[in-house]
């Protein structure tokens, strides 16, 4: 799998962050049509975590991550339920290993997308431009779900 570059991530950020409401709706519709199972999987996490704040964040990062793959010129296949089922057990084992060691390389290697993972680490650990910070619980939940999205898209593009 081709690694998503910092340049592609920056291009995706520039595109998504400069869309008006109509443009955001269109890009969300485009990627939700291209990856309905993946979006459903991510949104189910917000319900299971019982965290309404997570919903909006997940839609934003879903679009941003998918756009990063697009900017890199990759064309991931549609993520399927079967892909998710095969992914989940090793993913949760990897998370246990990571949370026991705090070694970021474990996640970077598992996802096979080190730049996107580093980007998400920065996103959850630093305040926004307006000074807004995520609470620890939401930040952790966002990181777990975004890592799943990154990894599944990476595998779908392989």
C-alpha positions, 0 to 999 in steps of 0.5 A: 500500500502506498503511504499517504504523504504529508502533502496529500494530508495538507491538500485534503485539509485545505480542501475540506476546511475551505468548503462552505456548508453546501460543499461540506454536505456534498463531500460528505455525501460523496464519501458516504456513498463511496464508503457506506459500510465504513461510515456506518461502522464509524458512526456506530462507535459514536452511538456505542460510546454514547458521545454526541460530540464524537458524531460531528468529529467523525464525519469531519475526519471521515471526509478528511481521511478519505480525501487524503487517500483521494489526494494521494491518488489511491482508489480504495475499494469499498470497505465491506462487513467481511473486511471489518470482521477480519480487522476487529480482533487484531485491531483490538489486540493492537490497541491493548498492546499500544495502551500498555506500552504507549509506543506509537510505532505499534499503531503506525505499523498496524495501520501502515499509514504513519503520516495519517496516524501522526496527524491524528495524534497531533489533532487530538493532543493539541488545541484547535486554532480557536483554543478548543481542546477535546476532553480526554475521553472524546480524544481517545474515542476519536483516535481509536475510531479514526485509526480504524478508518485509516487502517481499513481504507489502507487495506482496501486500497492495497 
